[in-house]
């Protein structure tokens, strides 16, 4: 029997169970544990420095350079390692639009990683119909890198080589590395085609209008886009080009911590046979315990889009009429919704303010912490931030798209004092945005944070709309608002932006 196998999803699950890679739980999903790495390993991620990348990458702690010869040597070692043992192959697309997809040949040491690649990427009816140049991705989680010899940072690595169209993942059991590596590839390539790559979810209203939801993990992208009243385009990664918003993926990768059938019914029902759970605790009867953080707060489920009822069959939609920047404010200072204009949208897109909510990165010592992540996804954007911000502004201007900052974090006080906005409140705000029911004339301007907030929203108690009124200690609110404004001002200094954009931020 050939050591390289191409199997159906159900056969891959059988193989994964037979290989003792994990187990089936009571709802039918396959559960895998990923060991010490339960999130991405940013210190182990590299991009090969060569002619096509040398002057185009924002090199630094996020995009670390790797020598081309060292990459070739390590690629050959890992390829030989895989060829001498049973492994699994899939052929997928990254990108649902025929003009912008990338064909990828994925080879995985683990059957469940191969299944994950088929769930999260697109399995087309006809592979590479446009006859494009093929990328190769290999994943060998049991391979152990030798930093002295292989020039890696540790025993594992994720390395992208744009010149050779290759992605090497070694020593990494966390499946998110497979997904995010190809996201980074598209984020580098698409701007050359005047397409904006985005770390956002997207859905479609009943009359076919598109809404984008930007935000880091834990802010509510997946939860809010999986709305029973709308049709899902995708939950995490999209491109915005002329006449289209298209999904990079064929599946969803949702956080499971505190998952409930009441608040997230579509996600709850999507976790069944054919889906994958990562690092979720179970009871003695094999029932998933979504409230448990025994292994990590970054518990995950992966399922195909067709497991979400009423997903958009084409996996793409028209250009958006509404954009929502999701932030999880730990300080309890930001209102639940603010109306942004073109320049304030650019300011907050560059800022990417939010909280790390059960961080997706290995080595994070806090479950909650303030962070600024440019473009609401700094770890995945190889080019300088201004490239993406300029594309966003051009797209907003062309379509006259409305933009909102929506806070899914705390109110009435900061973390451990106040309470997090209830999901039904946020859903009511999202509905008002999508129904074009927010009155842009009846507003209140918050001077310190330079934000415009609506005075009334149907279905939302007015006590939520003005955050200062929700605090018992108004002086304490003013103090925390000043601290947050200072954080914004210190962060924006790292960008070269116009005075108009600077003036759109907190005072």
Secondary structure, 3 states (H helix, E strand, C coil): CCCEECCCHHHHHHHHHHCCCCEECCCCCEEECCCCCCCECHHHEEEECCCCCCCCCCECCCEEEECHHHHHHHHHHHHHHHHCCCEEEEEEEECCCCCCCEEEEEEECCHHHHHHHHHHCECCCCCCCCCCCCEEEEEECCCCCCHHHHCCCCCCEEEEECCCCEEEEECCCCCHHHHHHHHHHHHHHHHHHCCEEEEEEEEECCCCCEEEEECCCCCCHHHHHCCCCCEEEECCEEEEECCEEEECCCEEEEECCCCCCCCCHHHHHHCCCCCEEECCEECCCCCEECCCCCCCCCCEEEEEHHHCCCCCCCCEECCCCEEEEEECCCCCCCCCEEEECHHHHHHHHHHCEEEEECCCECCCCCCEEEEECHHHCHHHCCCCHHHHHHHHHHHHHHHCCEEEEEECCEECCCCCCCEECCHHHHHHHHHHHHCCCCCCCCEEEECCCCEEEECCCCCCCHHHHCHHHHCCCHHHHHHHHHHHHHHHHHHHCCCCCCHHHHCCCCC
